[in-house]
């Protein structure tokens, strides 16, 4: 199964010029389906390996992905893939609280 992931960093927090927290948003796309998640990541071992004004969004995404691995599996990606697989098995319905549209058969 081929998935495309798009990461965005929405917010950062730092102490003494060391990034300690990142709010992220990840979208998984597969064929015509997509699944999204948003969360907060608090780094377990924050380090000042790059000057704060030189940090890029991609660096922060990579740091989160590196820390989110357990037993060789990316937990964030695993959950998104799990949800995408469940979504493939279900059919979308019209939300019951939305106006219902009647379409006559012609």
N, C-alpha and C positions, 0 to 999 in steps of 0.2 A: 504494500500500500504506500503510495507516495503522498506525503503531506508537505505543505508549505507553511512555515511559521513566520509571523511578523511580530516583532517585539517593539514596544515603545516604553520609554521611561517617562512617567508622568510627574514624578516628584523625587527629590533627594533630600536627605537630612545628613548633616555632618556635625562632628564635634572635633575641635582643634584641627580643622582642615582635613579630617578623615571621614569618608563617607561611611555612615553606619546603617543607613536605611534607604531603600528605594521602593517607590510605588510603581508597579509595572502593569502593562496590559499586553496580552498575547492573543493573537488570532491564529487559529489553525484552519487552513483551507484544504479541501479535498474534493475534486470534481466540482459539483455544484453546491456542496454543503460547507458551512463554516461554523466553528465553535470558538467562543471567546472566553477569556478569564481575566480577572484583574485582581491584584493582590499587593500585599506589602511584604517586602523581604528585609529582615533585619540580619545583617551580616554577623556570622558567629565569630569571625576573626578579621575584623576590618584592619586594613593596612594602608598606609600612605605610600603606595608604590608609584603613584603618579601625582604630580602637582594638581591640585583641585581644578585650576583653570585650564588644565590640559586633558582632563577626563572627557571621554566621548560617550555618547549613548551606547555604542556598540560595546565598549569596555564594560560598562555597568551590566549590560545584558549578559555578557560572557561570564562575569563574576557570579551573577545569580545562577546561571545554568551550571556552573562548576560546583557551587555549593548545594544545588538542588538535586544532586545525584546521590542515590542510595542504592547500594548493591549493584552498581553499574547502570542504573536506570534513572533517567531524568524524571523526577516526580511530576513536575509541571506538564511536561510533554506527555507523559503516560496518562495523566488524568484527562487531558484534552483529547487524546486518541481514543480513550475509553468512551468519552462522551460522544465523539464523532461516530464511533461504531454503533452506539445505541441510537443515535439520530438517524442513521441509515435504515434501521429496522422499523422506524415509526413514520407515520404520515402526519403532516401538519393539518390542523383543523382551524376553522374560523373561530376566533376568540368569542366565547358566548356573550360577553358584554359589549361587543362591537355590533354595529348595525348589520343585520343580515341582508344580503342582496339576493333577490330572486332573479334567476336567469332562466327564461323559458327555453325549452328544447324546441328547436326549429327543424 
